[in-house]
Amino acid sequence: MKYEKLIKAGITVRDALILHRIASGCETNDSLIDELTGPNITRITDKLVAKRLITRRHHPSDRRRYVYTITAKGKELA
């Protein structure tokens, strides 16, 4: 079951929510702010990047923003 995979991967409900939002096309940090506060998004996305579930790069026209992309490994859990 997918929940068992999430638990085994150390993914919390909030992590899974953000992972799912990125998988659904929500790709910038400001578009994720609706879900959680800024520091929480940073902490969660740092964790997801470290686990190689998403990638993060600076937005091409605004270096204050990031663009997130889900990885193949992340798609398995999203």
C-alpha positions in Angstrom: 0.0 0.0 0.0 1.2 3.6 -0.7 0.9 4.6 2.9 3.3 1.9 4.0 5.8 3.2 1.4 5.4 6.7 2.8 5.9 5.5 6.4 8.9 3.4 5.4 10.5 6.4 3.6 10.0 8.6 6.6 7.5 10.9 5.0 5.0 12.7 7.2 1.5 13.7 6.2 2.7 17.3 5.6 5.6 16.0 3.5 3.3 13.9 1.5 0.9 16.9 0.9 3.8 19.0 -0.5 5.1 16.0 -2.5 1.6 15.5 -4.0 1.2 19.2 -4.7 4.5 19.3 -6.6 3.6 16.1 -8.5 0.3 17.8 -9.5 2.1 20.8 -11.1 2.5 23.2 -8.2 6.1 24.0 -8.9 7.1 27.2 -7.1 7.6 28.0 -3.5 5.1 30.9 -3.5 2.4 28.5 -4.9 3.1 26.1 -2.0 2.6 28.9 0.7 -1.1 28.3 0.6 -0.5 25.0 2.3 2.0 25.9 5.0 4.0 28.9 6.3 7.3 29.8 4.6 9.7 28.2 7.1 7.8 25.0 7.2 7.9 24.8 3.4 11.6 25.3 3.4 12.1 22.6 6.0 9.9 20.1 4.2 11.3 20.9 0.7 14.9 20.6 2.2 13.9 17.1 3.5 12.4 16.1 0.2 15.4 17.3 -1.8 17.7 15.4 0.6 15.7 12.2 0.1 15.9 12.9 -3.7 12.2 12.9 -4.1 12.2 16.4 -5.7 14.7 18.7 -7.2 15.0 22.5 -6.6 16.5 25.2 -8.7 16.2 29.0 -8.7 13.4 30.5 -10.7 14.9 31.8 -14.0 13.5 35.4 -13.6 13.3 35.7 -9.8 16.2 34.3 -7.7 14.1 34.7 -4.5 11.8 31.9 -5.8 12.5 28.3 -6.4 11.2 25.8 -9.0 10.5 22.3 -7.8 10.3 19.2 -9.9 9.4 15.7 -8.8 11.9 12.9 -9.4 11.1 9.4 -10.5 11.6 8.2 -6.9 9.2 10.9 -5.8 6.6 9.9 -8.3 6.5 6.4 -6.8 5.4 7.9 -3.5 3.2 10.8 -4.7 
